[in-house]
Amino acid sequence: MLSFGKKLSYGVGRFGSSLLLALIELSSFYSYSTLFLMDWFVNGIVQAIAFIVIGLTHWLTGYYSDGVESRFGRRKPFVIVGAPGLAIAIGFLFIPHIFLPIGSPVLIYQMLLFVYYLVFLCLFKFFYAFLLTAFQAWLPEIADEHERPLISSMQNTANWMGSIIGSILGFLMAVPGLFIAGNSPTLLLLILVASFALIEVLFYLPSIAFIKEKPDLVIPERSIRAETVTVLRNRTYVGWFLMVGFLSTSLIAIKGNLIGFIQNVVGITTFQDVIIVALTLIVTLMIFLYLWAFLMKRIGKQRTMIISLLILAFTLPLTVWVGSVPLDPIVKGVIYFIPIAASMAGYYIMSYVVPADITHVDSLVTGSARAGMYEGFKGVPLNIFQAFSMFLLGFLMQWSTLQTGSEILGYLWFGPVFTVFVIISIVILLFINLDHDFEAIGQRPAGDLG
């Protein structure tokens, strides 16, 4: 049983990394094409490669962290190395204009920008997976089944607070002169990047200092092939990561296009308007994180997840009509993004609870603890889906530019295009079971992972 202080220290640990991830997801695709003048399609290719890197890192980190034996435990060494590595990568990613003549049409400079972007985006994704795979694999190893929903709610509260702040900063990247003056970074940009990199490290320090895994965990025999085969025999696990893969294809496109969509379609162009919409979304997220947790106990995880995805499937395709609705931009932004935020809150709380439950089932049946493998391997298919998403989004935006001379058509139609993947994820969800009877599972024959 964890004390409340330890639950809180673990629950809020991801605030800093969530802030940085939101900043990257919302502004890197937009900034490198609009501020640093990179081709949209090339931009999408870089994003796709980075997702492949993060996917492989999730898998390998999950495998190796399951077998680490050190005086710090299995997961903690990865957190100790990953937190500062992530901070360093984010620092370089947003300052290419210190080293390169941004906007130069000369081919060599375009190639150097491509290499710079590719290297530091991939490093960011590597350290993020290296850190977060091990950190998240701690959950079933430090907390009992009845403690996980509360910890997950804490995590999601911290995650979304970080994500909202990162989102605001990402949106402000497009404000002329605020972060970029001419071809140089402003002092404000340098201060903010350094500050948030430091915050990311500081929020992991309490977990490093106070969290310890359970002492009776069994380390499985080490074979990456055997471990991979074991997790792939788990039908619930395979169904879950396929469902999440198709869903994430849509979610990552929403994040990648959010800044441009808000500015160019919804019409929110001032700092004050962004703050109003952001505060509304914060309230929505906080309410629905705990509403979904409450609903999970009443009607089960399966039905709760289906309800949240149906909300997204009905809302996302409205991108085509949002711009033409005769309402104030703030009103349009609030009306459109509240249901999307509510739906995403449902997924994100499930994304912690469901894998922990699957790992719990595995440990009951096999007697081994392979949380890292379960947490890590899903990153491979998940990020292949996300790589495809960014490739498709880059193609869509470049097609819009070539056809019409602007990105507007891409912003309008990405909603209906990516709704298809939400619908597929709902169909997959109908064929898997997310509500486990742990007492009955403990009595199953060995090896029956369901």
LOLOMI-830631 format. One record per residue (C-alpha): residue number from 1; chain; y, z, x. Coordinates in Angstrom, 2 decimals, padded with zeros to 5 digits. Example, Ala and Ser with C-alpha at 12.3 -4.5 7.8 and 13.67 -1.06 7.14 Angstrom:
// residues 2
<r 1,'A',<-004.50,007.80,012.30>>
<r 2,'A',<-001.06,007.14,013.67>>
This chain:
// residues 450
<r 1,'A',<000.00,000.00,000.00>>
<r 2,'A',<003.34,-001.06,001.45>>
<r 3,'A',<006.39,001.14,001.15>>
<r 4,'A',<009.35,-000.34,-000.71>>
<r 5,'A',<011.27,-000.59,002.57>>
<r 6,'A',<008.54,-002.68,004.18>>
<r 7,'A',<008.22,-004.86,001.09>>
<r 8,'A',<011.96,-005.45,001.22>>
<r 9,'A',<012.03,-006.16,004.96>>
<r 10,'A',<009.29,-008.79,004.53>>
<r 11,'A',<010.68,-010.09,001.23>>
<r 12,'A',<014.17,-010.83,002.59>>
<r 13,'A',<013.00,-012.10,005.98>>
<r 14,'A',<013.21,-015.74,005.00>>
<r 15,'A',<016.87,-015.63,003.94>>
<r 16,'A',<018.15,-017.12,007.20>>
<r 17,'A',<015.50,-019.80,007.58>>
<r 18,'A',<015.91,-020.79,003.90>>
<r 19,'A',<019.64,-021.15,004.47>>
<r 20,'A',<019.04,-023.43,007.44>>
<r 21,'A',<016.36,-025.46,005.64>>
<r 22,'A',<018.63,-025.99,002.62>>
<r 23,'A',<021.43,-027.09,004.91>>
<r 24,'A',<019.10,-029.58,006.62>>
<r 25,'A',<017.45,-030.88,003.44>>
<r 26,'A',<020.71,-031.35,001.58>>
<r 27,'A',<023.00,-032.61,004.32>>
<r 28,'A',<021.05,-034.26,007.16>>
<r 29,'A',<020.06,-037.36,005.17>>
<r 30,'A',<023.55,-037.66,003.66>>
<r 31,'A',<025.52,-036.78,006.81>>
<r 32,'A',<023.76,-039.04,009.27>>
<r 33,'A',<024.31,-042.09,007.05>>
<r 34,'A',<027.81,-041.38,005.70>>
<r 35,'A',<029.44,-039.40,008.52>>
<r 36,'A',<027.52,-040.63,011.56>>
<r 37,'A',<027.03,-044.16,010.11>>
<r 38,'A',<023.25,-044.51,010.48>>
<r 39,'A',<021.45,-047.14,008.40>>
<r 40,'A',<019.94,-045.56,005.25>>
<r 41,'A',<016.52,-047.10,005.80>>
<r 42,'A',<016.39,-046.00,009.47>>
<r 43,'A',<017.51,-042.56,008.31>>
<r 44,'A',<014.59,-042.44,005.88>>
<r 45,'A',<012.17,-043.39,008.67>>
<r 46,'A',<013.42,-040.51,010.87>>
<r 47,'A',<013.06,-038.11,007.95>>
<r 48,'A',<009.52,-039.38,007.28>>
<r 49,'A',<008.47,-038.89,010.92>>
<r 50,'A',<009.88,-035.36,010.88>>
<r 51,'A',<007.80,-034.54,007.80>>
<r 52,'A',<004.66,-035.75,009.57>>
<r 53,'A',<005.52,-033.44,012.47>>
<r 54,'A',<006.00,-030.43,010.21>>
<r 55,'A',<002.75,-031.21,008.38>>
<r 56,'A',<000.65,-031.29,011.55>>
<r 57,'A',<002.39,-028.16,012.84>>
<r 58,'A',<001.58,-026.28,009.63>>
<r 59,'A',<-002.08,-027.20,009.98>>
<r 60,'A',<-002.48,-026.36,013.67>>
<r 61,'A',<-000.39,-023.19,013.46>>
<r 62,'A',<-002.46,-022.01,010.51>>
<r 63,'A',<-005.68,-022.60,012.42>>
<r 64,'A',<-004.62,-021.01,015.70>>
<r 65,'A',<-002.81,-018.06,014.12>>
<r 66,'A',<-006.05,-017.10,012.33>>
<r 67,'A',<-007.70,-016.52,015.70>>
<r 68,'A',<-004.95,-014.97,017.81>>
<r 69,'A',<-005.76,-011.53,019.16>>
<r 70,'A',<-002.82,-009.69,020.70>>
<r 71,'A',<-001.25,-006.27,020.68>>
<r 72,'A',<001.27,-007.69,018.19>>
<r 73,'A',<-001.42,-008.91,015.79>>
<r 74,'A',<-002.30,-012.45,014.73>>
<r 75,'A',<000.91,-013.70,013.09>>
<r 76,'A',<003.71,-011.82,014.81>>
<r 77,'A',<003.74,-013.79,018.12>>
<r 78,'A',<004.50,-016.96,016.17>>
<r 79,'A',<007.44,-015.26,014.45>>
<r 80,'A',<008.77,-013.93,017.75>>
<r 81,'A',<008.82,-017.43,019.29>>
<r 82,'A',<009.60,-019.47,016.17>>
<r 83,'A',<012.73,-017.65,014.99>>
<r 84,'A',<014.88,-018.33,018.09>>
<r 85,'A',<013.40,-021.83,018.48>>
<r 86,'A',<014.54,-022.71,014.97>>
<r 87,'A',<018.02,-021.33,015.67>>
<r 88,'A',<018.41,-023.48,018.81>>
<r 89,'A',<017.26,-026.67,017.06>>
<r 90,'A',<019.74,-026.29,014.19>>
<r 91,'A',<022.57,-025.79,016.67>>
<r 92,'A',<022.09,-029.20,018.27>>
<r 93,'A',<021.26,-031.14,015.11>>
<r 94,'A',<024.77,-030.98,013.67>>
<r 95,'A',<026.75,-031.73,016.82>>
<r 96,'A',<025.72,-035.24,017.97>>
<r 97,'A',<029.43,-036.10,018.22>>
<r 98,'A',<029.71,-033.79,021.26>>
<r 99,'A',<027.34,-036.01,023.22>>
<r 100,'A',<027.60,-039.46,021.58>>
<r 101,'A',<030.41,-041.78,020.41>>
<r 102,'A',<029.67,-041.57,016.69>>
<r 103,'A',<030.27,-044.72,014.67>>
<r 104,'A',<030.13,-047.12,017.60>>
<r 105,'A',<028.56,-050.46,016.57>>
<r 106,'A',<027.17,-050.98,020.09>>
<r 107,'A',<023.38,-051.19,019.86>>
<r 108,'A',<022.71,-048.76,022.72>>
<r 109,'A',<024.72,-046.04,021.00>>
<r 110,'A',<022.93,-046.63,017.72>>
<r 111,'A',<019.62,-046.28,019.57>>
<r 112,'A',<020.79,-043.08,021.29>>
<r 113,'A',<021.85,-041.65,017.92>>
<r 114,'A',<018.43,-042.53,016.52>>
<r 115,'A',<016.67,-040.76,019.42>>
<r 116,'A',<018.98,-037.72,019.23>>
<r 117,'A',<018.46,-037.38,015.47>>
<r 118,'A',<014.71,-037.87,015.76>>
<r 119,'A',<014.26,-035.32,018.57>>
<r 120,'A',<016.27,-032.49,017.07>>
<r 121,'A',<015.17,-033.01,013.47>>
<r 122,'A',<011.54,-033.01,014.63>>
<r 123,'A',<012.15,-029.88,016.73>>
<r 124,'A',<013.68,-028.17,013.72>>
<r 125,'A',<010.70,-029.10,011.54>>
<r 126,'A',<008.25,-028.03,014.26>>
<r 127,'A',<009.74,-024.58,014.73>>
<r 128,'A',<010.16,-024.13,010.98>>
<r 129,'A',<006.43,-024.77,010.39>>
<r 130,'A',<005.46,-022.77,013.49>>
<r 131,'A',<007.43,-019.78,012.19>>
<r 132,'A',<006.88,-019.98,008.44>>
<r 133,'A',<003.15,-020.78,008.42>>
<r 134,'A',<002.34,-017.61,010.31>>
<r 135,'A',<004.94,-015.56,008.44>>
<r 136,'A',<003.68,-016.65,005.02>>
<r 137,'A',<000.04,-016.14,006.02>>
<r 138,'A',<000.90,-012.47,006.40>>
<r 139,'A',<001.28,-011.98,002.64>>
<r 140,'A',<-002.41,-011.58,001.66>>
<r 141,'A',<-003.02,-009.61,004.87>>
<r 142,'A',<-000.31,-007.00,004.39>>
<r 143,'A',<-000.10,-006.66,000.59>>
<r 144,'A',<-002.60,-006.03,-002.19>>
<r 145,'A',<-002.99,-008.43,-005.12>>
<r 146,'A',<-000.84,-006.36,-007.50>>
<r 147,'A',<001.99,-006.14,-004.92>>
<r 148,'A',<002.31,-009.89,-004.36>>
<r 149,'A',<004.31,-010.91,-007.47>>
<r 150,'A',<007.06,-008.36,-006.66>>
<r 151,'A',<007.15,-009.38,-002.99>>
<r 152,'A',<007.15,-013.03,-004.00>>
<r 153,'A',<010.09,-012.38,-006.33>>
<r 154,'A',<011.93,-010.67,-003.48>>
<r 155,'A',<011.17,-013.60,-001.22>>
<r 156,'A',<012.38,-016.09,-003.74>>
<r 157,'A',<015.53,-014.09,-004.40>>
<r 158,'A',<016.29,-014.15,-000.67>>
<r 159,'A',<015.19,-017.77,-000.37>>
<r 160,'A',<017.42,-018.97,-003.16>>
<r 161,'A',<020.41,-016.93,-002.06>>
<r 162,'A',<020.00,-018.56,001.35>>
<r 163,'A',<019.37,-021.93,-000.26>>
<r 164,'A',<022.50,-021.73,-002.41>>
<r 165,'A',<024.69,-020.81,000.55>>
<r 166,'A',<023.08,-023.57,002.60>>
<r 167,'A',<023.59,-025.97,-000.29>>
<r 168,'A',<027.29,-025.18,-000.51>>
<r 169,'A',<027.67,-025.72,003.23>>
<r 170,'A',<025.71,-028.94,002.96>>
<r 171,'A',<028.00,-030.21,000.22>>
<r 172,'A',<031.06,-029.26,002.24>>
<r 173,'A',<029.83,-031.42,005.13>>
<r 174,'A',<031.31,-034.34,003.20>>
<r 175,'A',<034.80,-032.80,002.83>>
<r 176,'A',<037.11,-034.83,005.13>>
<r 177,'A',<038.36,-032.93,008.17>>
<r 178,'A',<036.59,-029.64,007.36>>
<r 179,'A',<033.69,-029.95,009.77>>
<r 180,'A',<034.50,-033.21,011.54>>
<r 181,'A',<037.92,-034.18,012.89>>
<r 182,'A',<037.90,-037.76,014.10>>
<r 183,'A',<034.67,-038.04,016.05>>
<r 184,'A',<034.54,-034.38,017.09>>
<r 185,'A',<033.18,-031.22,015.47>>
<r 186,'A',<035.78,-028.73,014.29>>
<r 187,'A',<035.85,-025.15,015.53>>
<r 188,'A',<034.80,-024.07,012.01>>
<r 189,'A',<031.60,-026.12,012.26>>
<r 190,'A',<030.72,-024.64,015.65>>
<r 191,'A',<031.36,-021.08,014.44>>
<r 192,'A',<029.32,-021.54,011.26>>
<r 193,'A',<026.34,-023.16,012.99>>
<r 194,'A',<026.25,-020.39,015.62>>
<r 195,'A',<026.66,-017.66,012.99>>
<r 196,'A',<023.88,-018.87,010.73>>
<r 197,'A',<021.53,-019.43,013.65>>
<r 198,'A',<022.12,-015.79,014.60>>
<r 199,'A',<021.62,-014.64,011.00>>
<r 200,'A',<018.29,-016.49,010.87>>
<r 201,'A',<017.01,-014.53,013.87>>
<r 202,'A',<018.37,-011.18,012.68>>
<r 203,'A',<016.66,-011.38,009.29>>
<r 204,'A',<013.25,-011.70,010.94>>
<r 205,'A',<013.73,-008.69,013.20>>
<r 206,'A',<012.77,-006.03,010.57>>
<r 207,'A',<009.46,-007.78,009.91>>
<r 208,'A',<008.81,-008.05,013.63>>
<r 209,'A',<009.56,-004.36,014.06>>
<r 210,'A',<007.86,-002.80,011.01>>
<r 211,'A',<005.23,-005.10,009.44>>
<r 212,'A',<001.60,-004.71,010.47>>
<r 213,'A',<-001.44,-006.45,009.06>>
<r 214,'A',<-004.42,-004.60,007.64>>
<r 215,'A',<-006.70,-003.28,010.39>>
<r 216,'A',<-010.04,-004.34,008.82>>
<r 217,'A',<-009.52,-008.12,008.73>>
<r 218,'A',<-012.44,-010.26,009.90>>
<r 219,'A',<-011.53,-013.08,012.27>>
<r 220,'A',<-013.73,-016.09,011.42>>
<r 221,'A',<-015.66,-018.06,014.03>>
<r 222,'A',<-013.31,-020.59,015.54>>
<r 223,'A',<-013.86,-024.27,014.78>>
<r 224,'A',<-010.98,-026.31,013.44>>
<r 225,'A',<-013.38,-028.86,011.95>>
<r 226,'A',<-015.51,-026.21,010.25>>
<r 227,'A',<-012.47,-024.32,009.03>>
<r 228,'A',<-010.95,-027.49,007.60>>
<r 229,'A',<-014.21,-028.40,005.85>>
<r 230,'A',<-014.38,-024.87,004.40>>
<r 231,'A',<-010.95,-025.01,002.81>>
<r 232,'A',<-011.51,-028.56,001.54>>
<r 233,'A',<-014.63,-027.40,-000.29>>
<r 234,'A',<-012.42,-025.11,-002.35>>
<r 235,'A',<-011.80,-027.20,-005.48>>
<r 236,'A',<-008.93,-025.04,-006.68>>
<r 237,'A',<-007.22,-025.29,-003.32>>
<r 238,'A',<-007.57,-029.09,-003.14>>
<r 239,'A',<-006.28,-029.48,-006.70>>
<r 240,'A',<-003.37,-027.18,-005.96>>
<r 241,'A',<-002.16,-028.97,-002.83>>
<r 242,'A',<-002.50,-032.37,-004.52>>
<r 243,'A',<-000.44,-031.11,-007.44>>
<r 244,'A',<002.13,-029.63,-005.07>>
<r 245,'A',<002.16,-032.85,-003.03>>
<r 246,'A',<003.10,-035.07,-005.96>>
<r 247,'A',<005.62,-032.49,-007.19>>
<r 248,'A',<007.23,-032.15,-003.77>>
<r 249,'A',<007.70,-035.93,-003.67>>
<r 250,'A',<010.21,-035.41,-006.47>>
<r 251,'A',<011.69,-032.12,-005.25>>
<r 252,'A',<012.51,-033.40,-001.77>>
<r 253,'A',<014.20,-036.48,-003.26>>
<r 254,'A',<016.32,-034.20,-005.48>>
<r 255,'A',<017.44,-032.24,-002.43>>
<r 256,'A',<018.03,-035.33,-000.31>>
<r 257,'A',<020.27,-036.98,-002.91>>
<r 258,'A',<021.90,-033.88,-004.37>>
<r 259,'A',<025.18,-034.00,-002.44>>
<r 260,'A',<025.80,-037.68,-003.06>>
<r 261,'A',<024.76,-037.39,-006.71>>
<r 262,'A',<027.12,-034.45,-007.34>>
<r 263,'A',<030.03,-036.24,-005.73>>
<r 264,'A',<029.53,-039.82,-006.87>>
<r 265,'A',<027.88,-039.44,-010.30>>
<r 266,'A',<028.73,-036.00,-011.69>>
<r 267,'A',<032.23,-036.14,-010.23>>
<r 268,'A',<032.42,-032.69,-008.61>>
<r 269,'A',<034.65,-033.22,-005.58>>
<r 270,'A',<036.52,-029.97,-004.89>>
<r 271,'A',<035.49,-026.74,-003.23>>
<r 272,'A',<036.46,-024.70,-006.31>>
<r 273,'A',<034.23,-026.76,-008.60>>
<r 274,'A',<031.29,-026.43,-006.19>>
<r 275,'A',<031.66,-022.64,-006.18>>
<r 276,'A',<031.63,-022.46,-009.99>>
<r 277,'A',<028.50,-024.59,-010.28>>
<r 278,'A',<026.82,-022.78,-007.38>>
<r 279,'A',<027.41,-019.33,-008.92>>
<r 280,'A',<025.98,-020.57,-012.21>>
<r 281,'A',<022.88,-021.79,-010.40>>
<r 282,'A',<022.50,-018.50,-008.53>>
<r 283,'A',<022.46,-016.60,-011.83>>
<r 284,'A',<019.99,-019.08,-013.30>>
<r 285,'A',<017.68,-018.81,-010.31>>
<r 286,'A',<017.76,-015.02,-010.22>>
<r 287,'A',<017.00,-014.76,-013.93>>
<r 288,'A',<014.18,-017.30,-013.91>>
<r 289,'A',<012.50,-015.97,-010.78>>
<r 290,'A',<011.83,-012.73,-012.61>>
<r 291,'A',<011.37,-014.37,-016.02>>
<r 292,'A',<008.57,-016.55,-014.63>>
<r 293,'A',<007.01,-013.49,-012.94>>
<r 294,'A',<007.09,-011.67,-016.31>>
<r 295,'A',<005.70,-014.71,-018.11>>
<r 296,'A',<002.87,-015.02,-015.59>>
<r 297,'A',<001.61,-011.59,-016.64>>
<r 298,'A',<001.85,-012.43,-020.34>>
<r 299,'A',<000.43,-015.96,-020.59>>
<r 300,'A',<-001.02,-016.55,-017.13>>
<r 301,'A',<-000.02,-018.62,-014.11>>
<r 302,'A',<-001.48,-021.86,-015.47>>
<r 303,'A',<000.59,-022.04,-018.64>>
<r 304,'A',<003.70,-020.76,-016.90>>
<r 305,'A',<003.49,-023.50,-014.28>>
<r 306,'A',<002.97,-026.21,-016.90>>
<r 307,'A',<006.03,-025.05,-018.87>>
<r 308,'A',<008.23,-025.11,-015.76>>
<r 309,'A',<007.09,-028.63,-014.82>>
<r 310,'A',<007.63,-029.98,-018.34>>
<r 311,'A',<011.25,-028.80,-018.12>>
<r 312,'A',<011.67,-030.78,-014.90>>
<r 313,'A',<009.95,-033.88,-016.32>>
<r 314,'A',<012.35,-033.97,-019.28>>
<r 315,'A',<015.50,-033.25,-017.24>>
<r 316,'A',<015.17,-035.26,-014.00>>
<r 317,'A',<015.34,-038.80,-015.50>>
<r 318,'A',<018.72,-038.03,-017.10>>
<r 319,'A',<020.42,-039.07,-013.84>>
<r 320,'A',<020.95,-042.49,-015.45>>
<r 321,'A',<023.13,-041.02,-018.22>>
<r 322,'A',<024.86,-038.04,-016.58>>
<r 323,'A',<027.72,-040.09,-015.17>>
<r 324,'A',<028.56,-041.71,-018.51>>
<r 325,'A',<028.56,-038.52,-020.60>>
<r 326,'A',<032.19,-037.80,-021.69>>
<r 327,'A',<032.30,-034.19,-020.48>>
<r 328,'A',<034.13,-032.27,-017.78>>
<r 329,'A',<032.31,-032.65,-014.43>>
<r 330,'A',<031.70,-028.89,-014.14>>
<r 331,'A',<030.19,-028.77,-017.63>>
<r 332,'A',<027.98,-031.77,-016.85>>
<r 333,'A',<026.87,-030.22,-013.57>>
<r 334,'A',<025.99,-026.90,-015.20>>
<r 335,'A',<024.14,-028.49,-018.13>>
<r 336,'A',<022.14,-030.82,-015.91>>
<r 337,'A',<021.26,-028.51,-013.03>>
<r 338,'A',<020.44,-025.29,-014.92>>
<r 339,'A',<017.08,-026.58,-016.25>>
<r 340,'A',<016.26,-028.14,-012.87>>
<r 341,'A',<017.01,-024.83,-011.12>>
<r 342,'A',<014.89,-022.97,-013.69>>
<r 343,'A',<011.98,-025.34,-013.15>>
<r 344,'A',<012.20,-025.15,-009.38>>
<r 345,'A',<012.26,-021.34,-009.58>>
<r 346,'A',<008.95,-021.51,-011.42>>
<r 347,'A',<007.39,-023.64,-008.71>>
<r 348,'A',<008.71,-021.59,-005.82>>
<r 349,'A',<007.40,-018.27,-007.11>>
<r 350,'A',<004.03,-019.93,-007.70>>
<r 351,'A',<004.06,-021.43,-004.21>>
<r 352,'A',<003.64,-017.93,-002.76>>
<r 353,'A',<001.44,-016.28,-005.37>>
<r 354,'A',<-001.13,-019.04,-005.92>>
<r 355,'A',<-002.05,-019.65,-002.23>>
<r 356,'A',<-002.31,-015.88,-001.70>>
<r 357,'A',<-004.66,-015.66,-004.70>>
<r 358,'A',<-006.77,-018.54,-003.38>>
<r 359,'A',<-007.00,-016.81,000.00>>
<r 360,'A',<-007.98,-013.58,-001.77>>
<r 361,'A',<-010.81,-015.39,-003.58>>
<r 362,'A',<-012.03,-016.82,-000.28>>
<r 363,'A',<-012.04,-013.40,001.38>>
<r 364,'A',<-013.98,-011.88,-001.53>>
<r 365,'A',<-016.63,-014.59,-001.40>>
<r 366,'A',<-016.95,-015.21,002.36>>
<r 367,'A',<-015.86,-011.86,003.79>>
<r 368,'A',<-013.49,-013.64,006.21>>
<r 369,'A',<-009.70,-013.79,006.38>>
<r 370,'A',<-008.46,-017.36,006.91>>
<r 371,'A',<-005.01,-017.11,005.33>>
<r 372,'A',<-003.48,-019.09,008.17>>
<r 373,'A',<-005.81,-022.04,007.60>>
<r 374,'A',<-005.14,-022.08,003.86>>
<r 375,'A',<-001.41,-021.73,004.41>>
<r 376,'A',<-001.32,-024.25,007.24>>
<r 377,'A',<-003.61,-027.09,006.20>>
<r 378,'A',<-001.79,-027.74,002.93>>
<r 379,'A',<001.19,-028.70,005.07>>
<r 380,'A',<-000.59,-031.88,006.15>>
<r 381,'A',<-000.96,-033.57,002.73>>
<r 382,'A',<002.21,-031.90,001.44>>
<r 383,'A',<004.37,-033.35,004.19>>
<r 384,'A',<002.68,-036.74,004.00>>
<r 385,'A',<003.87,-036.80,000.38>>
<r 386,'A',<007.34,-035.70,001.46>>
<r 387,'A',<007.43,-038.29,004.25>>
<r 388,'A',<006.63,-040.94,001.67>>
<r 389,'A',<009.37,-039.50,-000.56>>
<r 390,'A',<012.07,-039.83,002.10>>
<r 391,'A',<010.85,-043.31,003.09>>
<r 392,'A',<011.04,-044.37,-000.57>>
<r 393,'A',<014.44,-042.71,-001.03>>
<r 394,'A',<015.84,-044.38,002.09>>
<r 395,'A',<014.54,-047.73,000.85>>
<r 396,'A',<016.07,-047.15,-002.60>>
<r 397,'A',<019.48,-046.22,-001.18>>
<r 398,'A',<019.50,-049.15,001.26>>
<r 399,'A',<018.44,-051.51,-001.53>>
<r 400,'A',<021.31,-050.23,-003.66>>
<r 401,'A',<023.75,-050.80,-000.80>>
<r 402,'A',<022.52,-054.33,-000.15>>
<r 403,'A',<022.52,-055.29,-003.83>>
<r 404,'A',<025.82,-053.76,-004.95>>
<r 405,'A',<027.74,-052.74,-001.83>>
<r 406,'A',<027.44,-049.02,-002.65>>
<r 407,'A',<024.83,-046.29,-003.14>>
<r 408,'A',<025.66,-045.64,-006.83>>
<r 409,'A',<022.68,-047.54,-008.19>>
<r 410,'A',<020.37,-045.46,-005.99>>
<r 411,'A',<021.91,-042.21,-007.20>>
<r 412,'A',<021.52,-043.26,-010.84>>
<r 413,'A',<017.91,-044.44,-010.71>>
<r 414,'A',<016.27,-042.01,-008.29>>
<r 415,'A',<015.73,-039.59,-011.21>>
<r 416,'A',<013.54,-041.87,-013.35>>
<r 417,'A',<011.71,-043.21,-010.27>>
<r 418,'A',<010.73,-039.74,-009.01>>
<r 419,'A',<009.93,-038.35,-012.46>>
<r 420,'A',<006.68,-040.33,-012.27>>
<r 421,'A',<005.42,-037.94,-009.58>>
<r 422,'A',<006.26,-034.88,-011.69>>
<r 423,'A',<004.14,-036.29,-014.53>>
<r 424,'A',<001.21,-036.89,-012.15>>
<r 425,'A',<001.45,-033.28,-010.93>>
<r 426,'A',<001.26,-032.00,-014.52>>
<r 427,'A',<-001.88,-034.04,-015.16>>
<r 428,'A',<-003.54,-032.65,-012.01>>
<r 429,'A',<-002.60,-029.12,-013.03>>
<r 430,'A',<-004.57,-029.50,-016.25>>
<r 431,'A',<-007.80,-029.80,-014.24>>
<r 432,'A',<-007.51,-026.71,-012.01>>
<r 433,'A',<-007.56,-022.98,-012.74>>
<r 434,'A',<-004.80,-020.72,-011.42>>
<r 435,'A',<-005.87,-017.54,-013.26>>
<r 436,'A',<-008.61,-015.78,-011.33>>
<r 437,'A',<-010.78,-012.83,-012.36>>
<r 438,'A',<-010.99,-011.14,-008.98>>
<r 439,'A',<-013.53,-008.56,-010.09>>
<r 440,'A',<-015.93,-011.23,-011.38>>
<r 441,'A',<-015.38,-013.43,-008.32>>
<r 442,'A',<-016.44,-010.58,-006.05>>
<r 443,'A',<-019.87,-010.76,-007.64>>
<r 444,'A',<-020.38,-014.51,-007.08>>
<r 445,'A',<-023.01,-015.84,-004.66>>
<r 446,'A',<-021.71,-016.26,-001.13>>
<r 447,'A',<-019.97,-019.59,-000.56>>
<r 448,'A',<-019.04,-020.31,-004.19>>
<r 449,'A',<-015.29,-020.78,-003.80>>
<r 450,'A',<-014.71,-022.59,-007.09>>
